[in-house]
Amino acid sequence: MNVRQWSRDLGLGVRFAFTGGREGWVRMVLTAVGVGLGVTLLLLTTALPNVLAARDERGAARQDLTYGAPVPARSDHTVLVGMTDSEWHGKGIRGRLLQPEGARAPLPPGVDHFPKKGEMVVSPALKELLASDGAKLLRERIPDRITGTIGETGLVGSQELAYYAGADTLVATKNSSRVVRLTAFGDRHPTTERADPVLILMTLVVFVALLTPVAVFIAAAVRFGGERRDRRLAALRLVGSDSRMTRRIAAGEALAGALLGLAVGTVFFLIGRQVAGSVEVLGESVFPSYLDPSPALAALVAVAVPAAAVLVTLLAMRGVVVEPLGVVRTAKQARRRLWWRLLLPLAGLGMLYPMIGNGRSHGDFNQYLVIGGVLLLLVGVTALLPWLVEAVVARLGAGGLSWQLAVRRLQLSSGTAARMVNGIAVAVAGAIALQMLFAGVESQYTKDTGRDPQRASMEIDLSDRSRVAVAAREFARTEGVQASVAISTGGLGDKRHDPATTSGITVGDCTALRELAHLPSCRDGDVFVLPGKDDDAALRAFRRPGRHGFLDPTYSEGEPGKEVPWTIPAGLRHATARKDALQESSGLLLTPSALPAKAWPTLYHQVYIRLDLSVPDADEHVRTAAARVDRLANAWHWSMTEQSTKYTSLRTGLFVGAVCVLALIGASLLVSQLEQLRERRKLLSSLVAFGTRRRTLGLSVLWQTAVPIALGLLLAMAVGLTLGAVLLKMTDTAVAVDWSSVLALTGAGAVVVLAVTLLSLPPLVRLMRPEGLRTE
């Protein structure tokens, strides 16, 4: 290969692209916009590793949960931190109370001073929310005066709701989970756990499935205006260029569009980077500084896009004969062969087959085989679709005039029609496979909580063990509360220190105890025994009337001196557990007056709330009431199931990526449709000049879009279901198809194409004018 000749010819093509007059510039702009949209999404993807790393780094730097680590001694370098997390209309609020214990107490990241009692520093998003008209309840819940804002280094996202408030009454104990003493913020003892092979597999498939349509769109964008370009190249043959030189010049024109597309995509990315700091998608937000692409990946995009433009053009030109007197393109082509097109998906299946049945117990999945197999299956859609469109449209026949115009156009240029819908077909195939995979393994990342939301809507865990009576009264008069019961729990041991036998105790009034067990009768002062499934002879003997024990016994790592002696009273009666008990209980059930007054601080207190769902913001009223009673109270909704945070984060990332890809699909299809209409301007004008109705031409354009997209979506369903079934087999999960979701995804792809087609109708009407016959 002569490098100098290649460079000269490619450079000549670049010059032609920029000096080709109005037609050349229009084609350049269309190509640049199409490529630029794809480059924007590619650059966004190259920034994802930095986004994830930055969020993890920010979260680790402000870590203040000790997870049972020893409580450090009070010193000039310690600070007490109280957890006051809350929620506002489903969005989490990270709240902390700060109480420095010395002049050198550590500050959390993003905070330059400790707020005093009654003061707080807040995130910009929370400051804006608190100033809004609809946040009255939230202002009552967080009444402190704002004295500053949290810097970017102390937040994981631009739209995060967070605050640090001052305090002076916090107390840290070894068993406290709501108040901790720290010598420094940050995770000092990070734990590493074995990565879940299934989650890694899902992550790889998500990236491949989202990026493959982008690559397909870029490959299609560099071929915009191909017919006009090929006719212009015929003139070069008249002045002596051979066919190879002509192809290289054509590749140079495509290279120019790709390079301009890189610049346009970079500008789009920089604009989007700034906008990203002010938006939130599915509860996730980022700072613009997070969106710094990896230099190596960005360089790969900068090299791969122009190289792909040259390669795609050279391959496309192999089917075109450019002669001095014209372009031989419209002659009847040989039928497309099917056998080699089937090799791509079959090779993909062959790469994935060795990993079938792996699951979690047979080691990690081979990342290269996963990426290669999924990529070949999805790319196989782009290889099979032109054959499928050609085979079907060749058999289409009689119909209305608009149908005949559309069918004839498809028969003459089935490859162009297939190329237009390749991207949407690949996207839908990947989406169907991902939906099957996520739905299939969802149960593996979802566990039953054992809680029935019909029995209680919310639970409030109080940190102040002396405030249970106050809480009961407060919630009884809170708007939106239908019913509430307070239940306290603790332990009884046979010895003061390190007891050999222990029994749980549950304290509540008769109404509360009846939410846990069936009682023969009840009045204040009664004590009941509730047998457990695992009770042994020693435990049954210990729970007899007259036996002495100690409430809140001390263990070797606990703080001694707080044990309360107590004797099990006479008149102990038996109770039987309810199947729908508010909480799983066994041991002794006590009414309030049966417990010594000095034992109340040793108990843990929960309040169960049943909401009146007809009251607007009932749960927000409850959270505000809980904060008035106990600033450190933890209020949360009951649900029957809960999901792994890693699984939900990956699913959220998939949704965010799917939104971006759908936006790219719509924009790129619109650009492609406009380019196709521009190519056919003279033909449309000629038909109108000869009396063809505009309505007929409009319907023909709709048919030309509908037929390829219908075939593309059918092929996408077949490939997507196949890939989804293989991925489920690889995770050792039963194959199941949620047809409603599959049809919804397919319909979403059709809606995008339909919307693009409707948006292209106004330009179509403008093109259908006799003035379009004018030429220079």
N, C-alpha and C positions, 0 to 999 in steps of 0.2 A: 504494500500500500504506500503510495507516494504522499507523505505528510504535507509537503508544500502544495501539491495539487489540491488535496482535500481542504487545506486552510484557505487557499485562494478561492475555491468554488464556494465554500461555506460563507466566506466573507462577501463574495459577490451576491449571494442570496440575501445576506443581511442588508446590503446596500439597496437591493431591489425592494426589500420590505419597507424600508424607510423612505424610499424615493419613488414609490409606485403610484403617486397621486392619491386622489380621494379614495379610490377603491382599495388601494393598498393600506391606507391608514385605517379605513373602516375595519378591514379584516384584521389588522394588527390590534386594534382596540378590542374587538370581540375576542380574539385569542388571548390577549393579555388579561382581560377580565375573567374569562373562563379559567385560565391557568392560575391567575391570582387568587381566585376563591379557593382553589385546591391547595395552593401554597400556604394560604392563611391557616387552613385547618392542619396542614402538615406541621407548620411552625408551632401551632398550639399544642400539637401532640408531642413535639420534641421538648416542649416546656413542661410537660406533665411530670416527668421525674423530678424536676426542680420544685414544682408545686407541692408534690407529696413530701419531698424531703424538707422543704421549708415549713410546712404545716406541722410535721412531726417534730422538727427542731424547736419551733415556737412552743408547741405543747409540752415538750420535755423540759424546756428551760423554765417554765412556770409551774412545774409539777409540785404539788404540795400535799399529796396523799402519801402517807408513810406505810400503808399496808402492813400494820402490825409491828413495825420496827420499834426498837426501844425508844422511850421518850427521853430526849436529852435533858440534862439538868438546866435549870434556869441560870442564865448568865447575861452578861452585857451584850452578847452576840445572838440572842434568841428573840423570836417573835411568835406570838400565838396567832393561829389562823383558824377562824370559824367558818364552816361551810354553810352557805345560805343560798344554794342553787334554787332556782324557781323556773316557772314557765309562764309564757304569755301567749295565749292563743296557739298553743302547740309548738312554739319556738322556745328553745332553752335559754335561760338567763344564768350566766355564771356569776355567782355572788360570793364574796369573801369579806369577813370581818378581820381587821388587822389590829393587833394590840402589841406594840413593841415593848420588850422587857428590859431594854438597855439602849444606850446611846448608839451602839454599833449594830443594832438589829438589822437584818438583811431586808432590803426592799424587793418586791416582786418586779420582774421585767416590765418596762413601760411606765413605771411609777417613780416620780422623783421626790416624793415626800409622803410621810405617813399622814393620812387624814385624821383629824381629831374626832372625838365622840360627836356624832350628829353631822359629820361631814363625809363626803365620798368623792372619789374620782371615778369617772365612767367612760365607757367606750363612746366614740362619736355616734354610733348607731343608737345606743341606749339613750344618749342625751337628746337626740332628735325624737325618739319615741316618747320619752317622758314629757317633752314639750308639746306633744300632739294633743288634740282635743279629746280623743277617745281613750286616754290612758289614766283616767282618774283613779281607778282601782289600783293600777300599778304604782301610782304616786303615793297612795296610802300604804302600800306594801313596802315601798322603799322610800321612806320619808326624808332621808338625809339630804342636806344641802350640797349641791354640786360645787366643788371647788377646783376641779381640774379634769383633764381627760387622760385616758390611758394611751400611751404611745403605741406606735405600730409594733414595736418589739414585744409588747405584752399581749397581743391579740393574734389569733390564728386566721382570722378573716376580717375583711373590711366591714362586713355587716353583722359581726358578732355582737351580742348583747352581753355586757360584762360590767362589773363594778367592784371596787374595793372601798369598804366603809370603815370608819374608826370604831373602836370598842374599848371598854375599860373593865369589863366584868367577866372576861373569858377565863376558864380554868381547864387545864389539860390534865388528863389522867391516862393511865396505861390502857384502860379499856375504852377510852373515848374514840369514837369514829367521826365526831362532828367538830371537835376542837383538837388541833395538833400543835406541837411546839417544834419549830424549825430553827436550824442554824444557818440554812441556806435554801433557796428555792432551786428546783431542778431535781431530776431523777438521778440520784447518786448511785443507785444500785439497779441499773437496767437489767431486765431479765430477757433472755433469748429463748424462744420456744420454737420447736420444729415447725417449719412452714407447712401449711395444709396443702398437699398435692392437688386436691380438687380445686381449691381456691386459685392456685397458681395456674392450673389448666384453664379455669374460667377467665382469668385475667388475660392470658395469652390469646384466647379466642376472641375476647372483647376487642383487643387492639387490632387483631387481624381483620375481624369482621367490620370494624369501623373505618379502617384505613384503606382497605381494598377498593371500596367504591370511589374514594378520593383519587386513587391512582387511575382508575378507569375513566373518571371525569377528565383528569388532566390529559390522558392519552387521546380522548375525544376532542378536547378543546384545541389541541395543536393542529387538528385537521380542519378547523373552520375555514370556509372559503376554498376548499380544495378544488372544486370544479373550475372556478374562475382562475385560480392560480395555474392549473394545468393547461388551460387554454392560453394563458400568457406565456407559458414556457415554450409553447409551439414556435413562438417568434424566435426564441433562442436557437432552435434547430435550423432556422433559415440563415443564421449568421455563422453556422459552423460548429455548434456544440454537439457532442455525441450524447447518447442516452444516459450514460453514466454521469457525465458532467451535469446534465439536466437534473438528474435525481439529487445530486449533491447541492445544486443551487436551490432546489425545492426544500431540501433539508435545512439550508441556510436561512430561508425565509421562516421556516418553522422555529429554528433556533432563535431568530430575532424576536418572535412572538413569545417564546418561552422566557427569554431573558427579560423582556419587558414585563411579562407576567410575574417573574420573580420580584421585580421592583414593586409592581402593583400589590402583590401579595404581602410583601414586607410592610408597605404603607398600611394596608388593611389590618395587618396584625398589630402594628404599633397603635393604630386607632382603637382597635378592639382591646388591646392591652390596657389602655387608659380607661376605656368604658367598663372593663371588667371589675374595676375597683368600686364601682357604684351600683352593681347589680348583684342579685342573689338568685341562684338557680337551684330549686329543690332543697332549699335550706343551706346551701353551701355557697361561700363567697371566698374571694382571694384578694390579695393586694397586687397592684401592678408589678411590684418588685419580684413577686413569685414567678411571673411569666417571663423568665429569662431562658430562652432555649439553650439546651446543651450545645456547646460549640461544635462538638464532633457531629451530633445529629443535624444541626443546622447546616454544617458544611456538606453533609451527605445530601440534604435536600437541594442545596445550591448546585451540586454536581449532577444529581440524579435527574432533576427535572429537565434541564437542557439536553442531557444525554438521551433521555426518553423521547424528547421531541424529535431529535435527529433519527433515532432508531425507528420510531413509529412511522415517520414520513417515508423513510427508505423502504420499509416493509409495505406501506400502502402504495407506493409508486411502482412496485413490482407488478401490480395488476393493471397498470395504465400504460398505454403506448403513446408517447408524445412524439408526433411526427411534424415535419415542417409545415404541412398543410392542415394540421388539426390534431385533435386528441381522439384516439380510439378508445372510448369508454362505454359508449351506449350500445355497442354490438352485443349480441346475446353471449353471455358468459357461460363457461362450462359449469355444470352443476357442482355445488360445493360437496366435498367428500365428507362423510360422517366418521369414518373409522379413526382418523387421527384426532378428531375433536373429542371422541370418547376416551382417548388415552389420558387426558388431563384429569378428569374426575376419577378415573380408575386408578391412576397413579396416586392421587390423593388418598383414596380409600386404602391403597396398599401401604402407604406410609402410616396411616392411623391404625391399621389392623393389628400390628403386634402389641399395641397397648390396650386392646379390649380386655376388660375384666380386671384391670389394674386396681381401680378403687384407691383406697388410702393405704392398704396393707401390703402393697407390693412395690414400694419405692416410688420415687418421683417419676413423672412423665418426661419423656425425652422432648425438651423444648423445641429442638430443631425439627423433629418429626411432626410435632403438633403444628408449628407454624407452617411448615412446608405442606402438610396434608390439608389443612384448612384453606390455605392460599390456593392450592391447585384445584380444590373443589369449587371455590368461589370463582376463580378465574375460568374454570370450565364453563360457567354460565355464559361468559362473554364469547367463548368459542362455539358453544352449541346454539346460542340464540340466532346468529345469522343463518345457520342451516335451517333451523326450525321456521323462521320467518319466510325464507325462500321457499321451503317445501309447502307451507300452508298457502301463501298468497298465489303460488302458481296454480293452485286448484280452485281459487275463488273465481266466480263468474258473474252471471247476470245479476242485475239489481238496478236501483235508481241511478240517475245521472251522477249524483255526488259520489255514490258508492263506486261506480265504474271509474270515475276520475281518480279516486283514492287508490283503488286496486291496481290500476294501470301504473300509477306512480310508484306504488310499492313493488310491483313486479320489475320495474326498470331500475329501482335503487333500493332493493331490500337491505343491502349492507348498510346504507346510510340510516335507514329507519331503525335497524337493529342497534347500530352504534349509539343512537340517541337514547335508547331506553336501557342500554347495558348497565349503566350505573345504578338505576333504580332497581333493576332485577337483582343485581349483586347485593345491594343494600337490604332488600326484602329477604333474600335467601339467608343472609347472615343474621338478620333479626329473628327469623323463624327458628333457626338453629339455637340462637342464644336464649330465646324464650323457652324452648323445650328444655334446654340445659338448666336454666335457672329454676323453672317450675319443677323439674324432676328432682333436683337436689335440695329444694327449699326445706323439705321436712327434716333433712339432716342438720340444718342450721336453725331449726325452730324447735323450741321445747315447751311443754305444757307447764304453766305456772301453778296449776292446781287452784287457781282463783276463779270465782264465778262473778263476773261483773253484774249479774242480776241480783246478787246478794249484797254487794257493796260497790259503789262507784269509785270511791277514793279511800286511801289510807293515809293517815298523818302520823308519823313517828315523832314523838316529842323528845327533845334532848333534855329539857328541864324536868326532872322527875318529881318535882313538887307542884307542877302546874296542871295535873290531869283534871282536877275538879273545875278549875277555871276554864280549861279548854272545853269541857263538856257543856258548861253554861254558854260559852261564846258561840259554839257551833249550833246550839239549840236555837239561837236567835239569828243565825246567819241566813241571809236571803239565798234561796235556792236549795237549802238543805231540807230533805224530806224526813230523814231520821239519822241519828248518830248514836253510837255506843262507844264507851271507853273501856278498854281492856288493858290490864297491867300484868306483866309476866316477870317471874324471877325463879330462883332456885332454892331448894332446901336440902342441906346435907346432914349426914349423921355425925360429922365431926367439924370442928371449927376450921381446921386447916387440912387441905388435901383429903376430903371425905372419900370413903370407899363406896358409899351408896348415896345417890342424889335423886331427888324427885322434883319435877317442875311444879310450880304453883301459878295459878291464874286467878287474878282478882278482878271482880266487876260486880255491878249490881245485878239484881235478879234478871232484868231485861237483857243485859249483856251476856250473862252466863247461859241464858236460854238460846242465844245465838251460837253457842258452842256445843251444848249437850241437852238431852232430855232430862229434866229434873222432876222428882216426885212432887215437890212443893218447894217454895222458896220464900224466905224473908231475911232481912238483914241480920247477920250474925251466924247464918248457916254455913257449914263446910261440907263439901262433897268430895268423894274420891271418884276419879274417872280413869278406869283401867286402860292401860296401853297394850298394844299388840306384843311388845317385847318385854313385858314385865316378868321378872324372875321372882323366886321365892324370897330372896333377901329384900327386894324392893317392896313386895307385898307386906312383909313383916314390918318393915320400917314405917309404912304408912298406916299404922294402927293407932287408935286413940291412946293418948298418954305417952307416946314416944317423944323423946326430946331431940331437937335438932337445931340447926343454925341456918337462918336465912342469909343468903348471900355469903356462902362460905368462901374462904380464901384458898387460892391455889399457890403453888410455889412462885409463880411469876406475878401474882397479884399483890395488892396493897393490904396488909393485915390491919386489923383493928376495927373493921366496919361490920363484922359479923353480928347478927342479932339473934339471941337465943329465943326459941319458941317451942311450945309444947302443943302437939296435935290435940285439939279439944275432943271431948266426948260428944256423942251424938253425930258421929260421922256417918253420912249416908251415901249411897251409891248413885251414880248417874251414868247414862249411856250416851256415847258420842253421836252427834248428828252427822249424817253423810254429807250434808252441805254446810258444815261448820265454817264460820268466818276464818278460823285459823286452826291448824292441827294442834290439838292439845291433849295432854294426859297428865295424870298426877292429881293434885289437889286443886279444887275449885273453891275459892273463898269469896264471901261477900265482904264489903269494906270494913265493917266493925269487927270482923273476926281477925283482922291483921293488926299487930301492934303499930302505933303511930310512927315510931322511930324506924320501922321497916319500909315505909313508903319510898324514901329516897333510894332504896336499893333496887327498886323495880324499874322495868322498862315499860313505857306507856305508848299505846297505840289508840288512835281514834278512827273508827270506821264510819264512813259517810255514805248515805244513799241520797243521790241528787234528784231534784225535781227537774227533769230535762226540759220542761216547758219554760223554765226561767232562763232568760239569756245570760250568758257568762256565769252560770252557776258555779262552775269549777274555779273561776277567777275570784269569785266572792269567797270561796272556801280557802284558797291560798292566801288571800289577804287577811282573813280572820286568823289563820294559822300563824302568820307572821306577827300579828298583834299579840297573840298569846305567847309565842316562843319564836324569836328571830331565827333560831337554828333548826326549827321544825322542818321535817322533810315530807312534803305532800306529793303524792303521785297517784296516777290513775291505775285502776285494776284492769288487767287484760288477761284473756285466757292463755295467750301464748306470748313468747318473746323470742326475738331473732338475734343471731350473732351480729355484733357491730361490724365485723369485717365483711360479712356477707352483705349487709345492708349498705355499707359504704361502697362496695363494688357495684351493687345494683344501682345506687345513685349515680356513680360514675358512668355506668352504661346509659342511663337515661339522659344525663347531661351530654354525653357524646352523641347519642342518637338525635337529640335536638339539633346539635351543630351539623350533623351529617344531613338531616332533613332540610335544614336551611340551605346547605350547600347544594343539595339535590334540586331544590326548587329554583335557586338562583341560576345554577348552571344549565338546567333544562330550559329556562326562559331565554338565556343567552343563545343556547343552541337552536331553539325554535326561531328566534329572530334572525339568526344567521341563515337558516334554511329558507325562511321567507324572503330574505334579501336576495339569495341566490336565484329565486324563482320569480323575481319581480317582473321581468319582461314577459314570462309565460303567463302569469296571472293577468297582467295588463292586456295581453293579446286575447285571452279568453273573454275578458270583459268587453273588449272592443268588438268582438264577434257576437256579443249578445248574451253571454252566459251570466246568469243571475248571481249577484254577490252571495245570496243565501246558499246557493248550490256550492259555490267555492268554499264558503265557510264550513259547511257540513263536510265537504271533502277533506278539509284540513283536520277536522275532528276525527273522521274515520281513519285518516292516515296515522293519527296518534293512537287511537283506540285499539286498532288491530295489533300493532307491535307490542303495546303495553300489556294487552290481554295475554298474548303468547309469552311475553317476558315474565309476567307474574305467575302464570301456570308453571313455567320452567323453574322459577324461583321457589315455588312451593315444593316442587319435587326435590330439588337439590337441598333446600333448607330442611325438609323433613328427613332426608337421608343423612345429612350431616348431623342433625340433632339426635337422631337415633344412634349413630355411631358414637357421639360424645357421651350419651347416657350409658351406652354399653361400656365405654372406657372408664366411667366412674362407678361401674358395677351397680347401676341403678336401673330399675324396671323402665322400659320404654312406654311412655304414655303421651298421647297427643291431645292438647286442649284446642279443639277445632275452633272454638269461638275466638281464642287469641290469635290463632293462625289466620283466620279470615279477617280479623280486625287489622292485623299487620299488613296483610295483602291489600285490604281496603284503604289503609292509610297511604300506601304507595300509589294506589290508583287516584286517590283524592289529590295528592300532590301534583300528579301529572295533569289531572283535569283542571286544577287551578291554574297551572302554568299555561295550558292551552287556552283557557278563557282570557287570561291576561294578554295573550298574543293576538287575540281577535281585533282589538283596535288598530294595532300596526298593520294587520292584514287588510283591513278596510282601506287604510291610507294607501297601501301598495296597489290595490285594485283600481287604479285610475289610468286612463289613456296616457297621461303624462309619463307613465313608467316606460313607454316605448321609446322615449327620447334616448339618444346615445351620443357620446362624444367621439 
